[in-house]
Amino acid sequence: MLYLARSVKSIRGVFDRFFEILKKAESFDFTSGSIRKAIIILSIPMVLEMVMESVFALVDLYFVGHLKESNHAIQIVGLTESVFAIIYSIAIGISIATTAIVARRIGEKEAKEAAKSGVQAIVIAVIINVLISIPGFIFAKDILRLMGASPSSIVYGAVYTQIMIAGSVVVMLLFLINGIFRGAGNAIIAMKSLWIANISNIILCPILINGFWFIPPMGIMGAAIATTAGRAIGVLYQCFFLFNGKGILKIKWNYFIPNINLIKAIIKLATPGVLQYVIASCSWIFLANLVATTGGDYASSGYQTAIRIMMFFILPAWGLSNAAATLVGQNLGAKKIERAEKAVYKTAKYNMLFMGFIMLICFFSAHYLISFFTNDAAIVKIAVNALQIMSVGFIFYGLGMVLNNTFNGAGDTWTPTWINIFGFWLFQIPFAYLLVHHYKLGPIGVFIAIPVAEALITILSLIVYRQGKWKRIVV
């Protein structure tokens, strides 16, 4: 009993220290003091935030992967996620611009202007989303057909795509409002919002997919409703803290009145940010189509399964690299360029170590990871092959993420845009097509093209970073 009491006390102590670190994020000055401590304070909630975002995909994958017609279900969920990447791209692009502006204003001790910028970004995002979601809902079946989904898969799960696109405004807001909190250095709220959204999704998914008590089983449609509802609950939580006036950002309702100068500044900064992710997303859509049309339903399902597991591990690393964006933005705003450089170096070192460890896990444990989400032998075989090949580039991903967030945090959003155009459109797509068709490698050619392209993008980013243009950007 004494041993048990000591163990409980020890665990409690760990949690107390953990939450003490998280609380410091709300008031910590990221322009002075220990850079290592600043990275820890920022990255812990950001990593946990991204873990929660990646859990969304895995929860859906697990439950639909055990449905009777899992080959159709996994393909529809995966292809929808690929198309949804366009919406993610817009959300992330606007979020990047908002984080950079808010971080710069906070670094300049202009909290009021930071709050105004955040609200104007929300208005812009909602308007854009309405223009996208309505035609997306109407033409959902045509979109799936263009993506290479089989007719039987479209009949089976087009409703999933329709519901997800119709509710995409909550995705836009979830990313954007979290970007506002991150720019202000308050990553703990961003993390908690995704905790709440995920817990809601985990509870709702099995109930709506399989049925419970008076609720009938809805299958794949239930997965879409659960995911959308879970994210909506997370957004409500964000809004509560954004508008209660107790944080560093004091939001007033008159901030929603359009401010042309602010809107122009956000759009100017967000446009290349949106483009850099749309470029990457379109490349992923092309690769998904290439796998589906050359490998069929099982190859497509295997590829989508591997991608989702890969993203589960990559998103936490993206959360760690987000620390660089906040630190660079705030320190450039405070005219502390050398400190911003040190923050980039240390964040990159930590992220590469993390991704090297993940690379070993994915390469040597691929079969166990894949088998947990589907028991279809044909899907497992392809997914294992895909995950092992793609994991070879994880260390490059780790460095590339930090450099990408460094440019974006500094407000230099055009640099990663041009690098992405070259890396994805001028290299990855032609290279994948060449391997698939000319060298007759089929879907394996796509798997190989992914880490090769990411390595090239990282090398180009490093060359441009060392030139130092990002230090002189005015936001």
VEXBAVO-940535 format. One record per residue: x, y, z of N, C-alpha, C in turn; residue in three letters. Coordinates in steps of 0.1 Angstrom, whole numbers, plus 2048, in hexadecimal, padded with zeros to 3 digits. Atoms other than C-alpha are relative to their C-alpha. Last residue first. Layout:
XYZXYZXYZALA...
This chain:
80E8048008339AD6607F780B806VAL8087F77F88569B76557F17FC7FFVAL80E7FE80486D99B6497F880A80AILE8027F28048929A06507F28037FCARG7FD7F77F489A9816647FC80E7FDLYS80B8017F788996A64980280A80CTRP80A7F68048A397562F7F580180ALYS8047F67F68BE9636437F680A7FCGLY7FE7F38068D19516277FB80B808GLN7F37FB7FD8D493363E80380D7FAARG8007FB7F28AE92E63D80E806803TYR8077F37FF8AF92C61780180680EVAL7F87F78088C890F6177FB80E801ILE7F47FE7F88B68FD63380980A7F9LEU8047F77F589490062080D804809SER8027F38068A48F16017FD80A80BLEU7F37FB8048B18D46157FF80E7FAILE7F97FC7F488F8CF62680E8057FCTHR8067F47FB87D8CF60480780580DILE7FC7F58088958B55F67FB80E805LEU7F27FE7FE89089E61380580C7F8ALA7FF7F97F386A8A261180F803803GLU8057F280286B8995EC80280880DALA7F67F980987F8795F27FD80F7FFVAL7F47FC7F886987061080B8067F8PRO8037F87F58498715FA80C804809ILE7FF7F28048568645D97FE80980CALA7F27FC80185D8415E78018107FEILE7FA8017F283983B5F380E805800PHE8057F47F882C8485D180680080EVAL7F97F480684382F5BE7FB80D808GLY7F37FF7F98368135D580880D7FBILE8017F87F481381A5C880D802807PRO80D8007FB81D80C5A580080980DGLY8008037F28428065A07F2800807LEU80A80A7FD83F80457A8017FC80FLYS7F980B7FA85F8185747F77F5805TYR7F480380884E82F55B8077F4805HIS80480480E82B82F56B80D7FB7F8HIS80C80980182F82F5917FF7FB7F2VAL7FE80D7F985383C5947F47F67FELEU7F580780784E85757A8027F2806LEU80680580C82D86258980A7F87F8TYR80980B7FD83D8655AB7FA7F97F3ALA7F780B7FC85A87A59D7F77F3804PHE7FA80780B84289058A8087F4804PRO80A80680982D8965A98067FA7F4ILE80780C7FB84A89A5C17F67FA7F7GLN7F880C7FD8608B15AD7F87F4804PHE7F680180A8508CF59C8087F3802LEU80580180D8308CD5B080A7FE7F5TRP80B80880183C8C35D37FB7FF7F1PHE7FF80E7FA85F8CF5D77F57F77FDGLY7F580880685E8ED5BF8007F1805PHE80480280E83C8FA5C980B7F87F9ILE80A80B8028458F25ED7FC7FF7F2ASN7F980D7FE8659075EC7F67F47FEILE7F880380C8529245DD8077F3801TRP80980280B8389235F98087FC7F3THR80580E80085291D6147F67FE7F5PRO7F580980286293F60A7FC7F1800THR7FE80380E84195260580B7F67FETRP80880C80583794F62A8027FD7F1THR7FB80280D8539656387F97F47F9ASP8087F980A83E9716558057FF7F2GLY7FA7F380385996866E7F88087F7ALA8017F87F484394C67C80680E7FEGLY80D7FB7FD83E9406597FF80880CASN8047F680A86393E6517F2806802PHE7F77F47FE86B92D6727FC80B7F6THR8067F77F684D91666E80880C804ASN80C7FB80685B90864D7F980A80AASN7FD7F580987D90565D7F48067FALEU7FB7F57F886F8F167A80480C7F7VAL80B7F97F985A8DB66480580C807MET8077F88098788D364D7F4808806GLY7F97F380388E8C86697F88097F7LEU7FE7F97F38758AE67680780D7FEGLY80C7FA7FC86A8A365380280980CTYR8017F580988E89C6497F3808803PHE7F67F77FA89188566880080D7F7ILE8057F97F587187465C80980A806PHE7FE7F180187C86C6397FD80880CGLY7F17FE80288184663E80380F800VAL7FA7FD7F385D84564D80F8037FESER8027F17FD84E84762A80880480DMET7F97F880A85D8256207FF80F803ILE7F28027FE8528136408088097F6GLN7FB7FA7F383082264080F7FF801LEU8017F180282881961B80780780CALA7F67FC80A8347F561E80180F7FFASN7F48027FA81F7F063E80C8057F7VAL7FE7F57F680180062E80D7FF807ALA7FD7F38088037E960F80480B80AILE7F48028088047C962480580D7F9LYS7F58007F77EA7D563D80D7FF7F9VAL7FE7F27FC7D17DD62280C801809ILE7FB7F980C7D47BA61380380F803ALA7F28048037D27A96358068087F4ALA80080580E7B27BB64080F7FE7FBASP7FC80E8007B47BD6667FF7FA7F2ASN8088088097B47E36688057F1800THR80A7F88067BF7FD6817F87F97F5PHE8097FC7F67D47E86997F48077FAPHE80A80A7FD7E37D667C7F680480BSER80A80180B7F47F666F7F57F6804ILE8087F38008077FD68F7F47FF7F6LEU8087FF7F48127D96947F780C800TYR80A80A80181E7D66707F780080CHIS80A7FC8098317F76717F47F6800ALA80C8047FA8457EF6907F48027F7SER7FF80D7FA8687F06827F37FA806PHE7F980980986580D66A7FF7F2806PHE80880280C84B82167E8067F57F7CYS80D8077FC85D81E69F7F87FC7F4ILE7FD80E7FC87F8266907F47F8804LEU7FC80780D87284567D8037F1804MET80D80580686185069E8037F87F3ILE80680A7F78838526AF7F37FA7FAPHE7F780C8028928656927FB7F5808GLY80480780C87487C6938097F47FDMET80D8067FE87A8856B87FC7F87F3PHE7FE80C7F789F88B6B37F37F9801LEU7FA80B8088978A16948037F4809MET80980680A87E8B56A88067F57F8ASN80A8087F88958BC6C67F77F87F6TYR7F980B7FA8B18C86AF7F77F6807LYS7FD80980B89A8DE69A8077F3806ALA80C80780488C8EE6B98027F67F6THR8038097F58AF8F66C67F37F87FDLYS7F680A7FF8BA9066A57FC7F580ATYR80280880B89A91A6A080A7F4801VAL80D8077FE89B9286C37FE7F67F5ALA7FE80A7F68BF9326BF7F47F7802LYS7F780A8078B794569F8037F480AGLU80980880989A9576B18087F57F9ALA8088097F88B29616CD7F77F77F8ARG7F780B7FC8CA96F6B47F97F6809GLU7FE80980B8AE9846A58097F4804ILE7F68097FA8A29956C58037F57F6LYS7F37FD8068909B36B680B7F7806LYS7F97FA7F58719AD6CE80F8047FBALA8087F47FC85B9A66AF80780880BGLY7FD7F680B87798F6A27F880D804LEU7F37FA7FE87597E6C480480A7F5ASN8007F77F584F97A6C380E806802GLN8087F480284E96C6A080180A80CGLY7FA7F780A86C9556A47F880D7FEVAL7F47FA7FB8609476C58068097F6LEU8037F77F683C9416B880D808805THR8087F58068479316987FD80B80AALA7F77F780886291C6A87F980C7FBALA7FA7F77F684990E6C180A80A7FAALA8087F37FF8359026A380680980BASN7FA7F680A8528E969D7F880D801SER7F37FB7FB8478D66BC80680A7F8LEU8037F87F48238D46B080D806806GLY8047F380582F8C968E7FD80980BTRP7F47F98048418AD69F7FE80E7FBALA7FA7FB7F38208A46B080D8077FDPRO8077F47FA8118A468D80580480DLEU7FA7F380582B88D67E7F980C806ILE7F37FE7FA82386E69480680E7FBPHE8028017F27FD86D68D80E803807PHE8047F37FB80487966A7FE80080FMET7F57F78018178596637FD80D805MET7F78047F57FA84467180D8097FFILE8067FB7F37E285765A8097FC80CARG7FF7F27FF7F985363C7FB80580DILE7F27FC7FD7FD82E64180280F802ALA7FE8047F27D782964380E804804THR8077F67F77D283E6248027FC80EGLN7F97F48007EC8296117FA80A809TYR7F48037F97DC80861B80880D801GLY8038017F17B981561280D7FE807SER8047F37FC7C68205EF7FD80080FSER7F47F88007D88005E97FD80E806ALA7F88057F57B97EC5F380D808801TYR8057FD7F37A28015DD8097FC80CASP80D8047FC7B78005BE7FC80380EGLY80080B7F77DC8025B87F37FA805GLY7F780A8047E181859A8007F3809THR80280480E7C382E59C8097F57FCTHR80D8068017C28305C37FE7FB7F1ALA80080D7FA7E88355C67F27F97FEVAL7F78098077E98515AC8007F2806LEU80780580D7CA8615BB8097F67F8ASN80B8097FC7DA8625DE7F97FB7F3ALA7FA80D7FC7FA8705CE7F57F6804LEU7FC80680D7E688C5BC8067F2804PHE80C8058077D48945DD8047F97F3ILE80480C7F97F68965EF7F37FA7F9TRP7F780A8038038AE5D57FC7F3806SER80380480D7E48C35D88097F57FBCYS80D8088007E98C45FD7FD7FB7F2SER7FD80D7FA80D8D05FA7F47F7800ALA7F78068098048EC5E38037F2804ILE80880580B7E68F45F88097F97F6VAL80680C7FB7FE8F66167F67FA7F5TYR7F580A7FD81690F6067FA7F3804GLN7FA80680C7F99225F680A7F5803LEU80A8098057E79286178067F97F4VAL80180B7F68079376267F67F67FCGLY7F680A80280D94A6068007F580APRO80180680E7EB95A60980B7F67FDTHR80680D8007EC95E62F8007FA7F2ALA7F880A7F980497B6317FB7F27FELEU7F37FF8067F39916178097F5806LYS80180780D7D198562380D8007F9ILE80280F7FD7D998E6478007F97F3ILE7F48057FA7E79B163D7FF7F1802ALA7F580080A7CA9B862680D7FA805LYS80480B8097B19AE64180A7FE7F5ILE7FC80D7FA7C39C465A7FD7F47F7LEU7F18017FF7C29E26438047F3806ASN7FA80280D79D9DC63A8107FE800ILE7F57F68007919D965D8087FD7F4ASN7F58018097709C665C80980C800PRO8037F780B75B9CA67B80C8007F7ILE80580880B7629AB6907FC8097F4PHE7F58058087789BF6A77FC7F87F4TYR7FE7F680B7589D16B380D7FC7F7ASN80880380B7509B16C780280A7F4TRP80C7F87FF76E9B66DE7F87FD7F3LYS8087FF80C78999C6E37F3808803ILE80D7FC7FC7A39A16FE7F88037F4LYS8087FA80B7C298C6F67F2804805LEU7F87F58057D99877147F98077F5ILE7F38038057BF97172480780C7FBGLY7F78027F57A197973A80F7FE7FCLYS7F87F47FC78B9897208097FE80BGLY8037FD7F277196D71E80880B805ASN8097F47FE77196E6F87FD80380EPHE7FC7F480978E9586EE7F880C804LEU7F47F97FB78994170C80580B7F8PHE8027FC7F276593870480C808805PHE8077F380176C9386DE7FE80580FCYS7F77F580478691D6E27FA80E802GLN7F77FE7F476E9076F680A80B7FDTYR8087F97F575390C6DB80980280CLEU8017F280476D9026C17F980880AVAL7F37FA7FD7758E16D380080F7FCGLY7FF7FE7F17508D96D480D806803ILE8097F47FD74E8DF6AE80180380FALA7F97F380376C8C86A97F880C804ARG7F57FF7F675A8AB6BB80880D7FEGLY8067FB7F373A8B26A780B80180AALA8047F380174D8AF6867FB80680DTHR7F47F780175F8906907FD80E7FFTHR7F87FF7F474087F69D80C8097FFALA8087F87F772A88867F80880280DILE8007F280474487B6677F980980AALA7F27FC7FE74985A67A80180F7FCALA7FE7FC7F272485667C80E805803GLY8067F37FE72185865680280480EMET7F77F680373A83B6547FB80E801ILE7F580380972382466680980B7FEGLY8007F880C70383367380C7FD7F7MET7F38008066F981968E8008087F3PRO7FE80A80A6D882469E80E8007FAPRO7FA7FB80C6D78396BD8047F57F7ILE80A7FC80A6BD82C6D68068067F4PHE80D7FD7FA6D78186EA7F58047F6TRP8008027F16F881B6D87F2804805PHE80D7FF7FA70081A6B38017FD80FGLY80580E7FD72080D6A27F2800806ASN7FD80A80A72B82D6907F97F3802ILE8077FC80D7198476A58037F57F5LEU80E7FF7FE7228386C77F98027F3ILE80580E7FF74582C6BD7F1800802PRO7FD80880B74D8506B07FA7F2801CYS80B80080A73C8656CA8027F67F5LEU80D8047FA75285E6E87F67FE7F5ILE7FE80D7FC7738606D47F37FA807ILE80080980B76787F6C38017F1803ASN80E80080675E8916E37FF7F67F4SER8078087F77808876F27F17FF7FCILE7FD80E8027908946D37F87F7809ASN80580580D77F8B66D38027F17FEALA80F8007FF7868BB6F87FA7FB7F4ILE80380B7F77AB8B26F47F17FE801TRP7FF80D8087AC8C86D57FE7F4809LEU80C80180979F8E66E98007F37F8SER80C8057F97B88DE7057F47FF7F7LYS7FF80E7FD7D68E16EE7F37FA806MET80180780D7CC9026DF8007F1803ALA80E8008047C590F7027FE7F87F3ILE8078097F77E890470E7F17FF7FCILE80280C8077F99156F07F77F6808ALA8098087F77F59376FF7FC7F37FAASN7F88087F78139486EF7F87F880AGLY8007F97F37FE9636DF8087F980BALA7F97F38028069556BD80280880DGLY7F28038017FC9326CA80880D7FEARG7FB8037F37DA93F6D580F7FE800PHE8017F47F87D394F6B48067FE80EILE7F67F88057DE9306A180180D808GLY7F48067FA7C791B6B780C8087FCASN8007FB7F37AB9326AB80C7FB808ILE7FD7F28007B592B68780080680FLEU7F27FC8047B890668980380E803PHE7F88077F679790069C80F8037FDLEU7FF7F97F478691A6878097FA80ALEU7FA7F380378E90A66680280880DMET7F28038027858E767380880D7FEVAL7FB8027F37648F568080F7FC800VAL7FD7F37FA75D90465E8067FE80EVAL7F27FC8007618E164F80380D806SER7FC7FC7F373F8D565A80E805801GLY80A7F77FB7308D363780480680EALA7FE7F38077518C462A7F680A805ILE7F37FA7FC7508A864480280D7FAMET8017FB7F272B8A163F80D807805ILE8097F580072E89E6197FF80680EGLN7FA7F580674D88861B7F780D801THR7F57FC7F673D87063380680C7FBTYR8067F97F571D86F61D80A80580AVAL8007F28047338646007FA80980AALA7FC7F67F673984361380080F7FCGLY7FF8047F272A82460380280C80ATYR80E8037FB71F8325E28007FD80FVAL8077F48007428415DD7F17FE805ILE7FC7F87F57538215E77F880D801SER8068067F473F80D5CE80380780DSER80F7FD8007478255B27FA7FB80DPRO80880980876D8225BA7F1804802SER80880A7F977F8405C87F77F87F7ALA7FD80E80379984F5B17F87F6808GLY7F58057F779B8735BF8037F17FDMET7F37FB80578687F5A280C7FB807LEU7FD80780D76A8685AC80D8057FAARG7FB80E7FD76C8745D08047F97F3LEU7F27FF7FB7698985C48067F3803ILE7F77FE80C74B88F5AE80F802805ASP7FE80D80873A87F5CC8098027F4LYS7F880A7F974089E5E28027F37F8ALA7F880880A7338B75C88087F5807PHE80880380C7178C75DD8077F67F7ILE80B8097FC72A8C65FE7F87FB7F4PHE7FA80D7FC74A8D45EF7F57F6804GLY7FE80980C7358EF5DD8077F3803PRO80D8028077288FB5FF8027F87F3ILE80880C7FB7488F56137F37FE7F8SER7FA80E80476090B5FE7F67F5804ILE7FF80180F74E92D5FE8057F37FBLEU80D8018067439286228007FF7F1VAL80580E7FE76792162C7F27FE7FAASN7F980980A77494161D7FA7F2801ILE8057FD80E75B9566308057F77F6ILE80D8058017639446517FA8037F2VAL80080E80178894964D7F27FA7FEALA7FC80480E78696E6457FF7F17FEILE80A7FB80A7719756648047FB7F2VAL80B8097FF78996067A7F58037F6ILE7FC80D8067A797366D7F47F6801ALA8027FE80E7969946768047F37F8GLN80E80080379398769A7FD8027F1VAL80680D7FE7B797E69D7F27FF7FCGLY7FB80880B7C499F68F7FA7F2800SER8087FC80C7AE9B26A78047F87F4LYS80E8057FE7BC99E6C57F88047F3ALA80080F8027E09A46BA7F27FA800ALA7FF80380F7D99C96B68017F17FDGLU80C7FC8067CD9CA6DA8007FE7F1LYS80980B7FE7EB9B66E77F28047F9ALA80D7FA8068049CF6D97F57F5800GLU8087FC7F48239C66EF7F38077FBLYS7FF7F17FF83A9C56D07F780680BGLU7F27FD7FD83F99F6D680280F800GLY7FE8037F281999C6D980F803803ILE8067F57F88159AE6B78027FE80FARG7F87F480282F9966A77FA80C808ARG7F38027F981E9776B680980D7FFALA8027FF7F27FC9836AA80D7FF808VAL8047F27FD80898A6877FE80280FILE7F47F780281C9696847FC80E804ALA7F68037F680095469380B80A7FFTHR8057FB7F37E696467D80A7FF80BTHR8007F18007FA95E65E7FC80680DALA7F27FC80080093A66880180F800ILE7FB8027F27DB93567080F805801SER8057F47F97D194364E80580080FILE7FA7F48067E792963E7FC80D807GLY7F27FF7FB7DD90D65680780D7FBILE8007FD7F27B891364F80E802806ALA8057F37FF7BD91562980080480FILE7F67F78067D38F66297FC80F802SER7F57FF7F67BB8E364080A80A7FBTYR8067F87F579F8EB62780A80280BILE8017F28067B58DE60A7FA80980BILE7F37F97FE7BF8C062080080E7FAALA8017F77F579A8B762180D808803PHE8077F480579F8A85FF7FF80B80BVAL7F77FA80A7B989060E7FA80D7FASER7F67F97F97A388A62C80A8077F7GLU8067F47FB78688161680A809807THR8017F780C79D8696037F980D805LEU7F37FC8047A685862480080A7F5GLY7FB7F77F578385663280E8067FCVAL8087F380077684961180580980BILE7FD7F880C79282F60D7F980D800GLN7F37FA7FE78F8236318048097F4ILE8007F67F576A81E62E80D807801ALA8077F480576B80C60C80180B80AHIS7F87FB80B7867F36187FA80D7F9ASN7F67F67FB7757F163A8088057F4SER7FA7FC80D7557E262C80B80A802GLU80180C80974B7D064C8078037F3LYS80D8028057577ED6638017F47F6LEU80680C7FB7777E86767F27FE7FCHIS7F880B80578B8026637FB7F2805GLY80580480D76E81A6688097F47FAVAL80E8057FF77581968E7FB7FD7F2PHE80280C7F879B81B68D7F17FA7FFTYR7FA80B80779E8346707FD7F3808LEU80880380C78584C6808057F37F9ASP80D8057FA79884B6A17F77FC7F5VAL7FE80E7FC7BA84E68E7F37FA806LEU7FF80980C7B086D67B8017F1804ALA80C7FF8087A488069A8007F67F5PHE80980B7FA7C28736AE7F38007F8VAL7FE80D8077D88886977F87F5805SER8057FF80E7C88A86A48027F47F8GLU80E8018007CD89C6C87FA8027F2MET80380E7FE7F28956C27F07FF800VAL7FF80780C7F48B86B37FD7F1801MET80B7FB8097E78C86D28007F97F3GLU80C8077FC7FE8B26E87F38057F8LEU7FF80E80381B8BF6D47F47F8803VAL80180080E8108E36D78017F17FBMET80E7FF8048098DF6FC7FE7FF7F1PRO80880A7F982C8D27027F18017FCILE80280C80883C8E86E77F87F5807SER8087FF80C83790A6F67FD7F37FALEU80D7FA7FC84390471A7F78017F4ILE80780A7F885F8ED70E7F2805803ILE80480B80986B9056F37F77F6807ILE80A7FB80886B92270C7FA7F67F6ALA80C8007F887E90D7257F48057F7LYS80480E7FE89890670B7F37FF807ARG80780480C89992A7017FB7F2801ILE7FB80C8068A19347257F87FC7F3SER7FE80C7F989995872D8047F47F8GLY7F58007F688B9737178017F3807SER7F67F88058749786F980C802809THR7F880980985D95B70180B8087FAPHE7FA7F680984F96E72080A7F87F7ASP7F180180283A95373280480B7F5PHE7FA7F37FC81795D73D80F8017FDSER80A7F58017FF94372E80780D803GLU8027FB80E81A92A7267F780C7FFALA7F67F680382392874B7FF8057F2LYS8057F37FC80391575180980B7FDLYS80A7FC80980F8F873C7FB80E804LEU7F97FC80C82F8F47507F68067F6ILE7F97F47FD81B8F37708078067F4GLU8097F68018058D976080580E804PHE8047FF80E8228C275B7F780C7FEPHE7F57F98078318C877D7FC8037F2ARG8007F27FB80F8BF78D80B8087F9ASP80B7F880680C8A177680080E805PHE7FC7FE80E82F8947807F58087F9VAL7F57F580182789A7A58048037F1GLY8077F37FE8068867A280A80C7FEARG8087FD80C8198697937FA80E801ILE7F67FD80B83286A7B07F98047F3SER7FB7F37FD81586C7CA80A8047F5LYS80A7F780480484E7B980580F803VAL80180080F82483A7BA7F680B7FCSER7F57F980582A8437DF8008027F0ARG8027F27FD8078387E880B8097FBALA80B7FB80980B8177D57FE80F803LEU7FA7FF80E82D8107E67F68077F7TYR7F77F57FF81D8178098068037F2LEU8087F480080080080080980D800MET
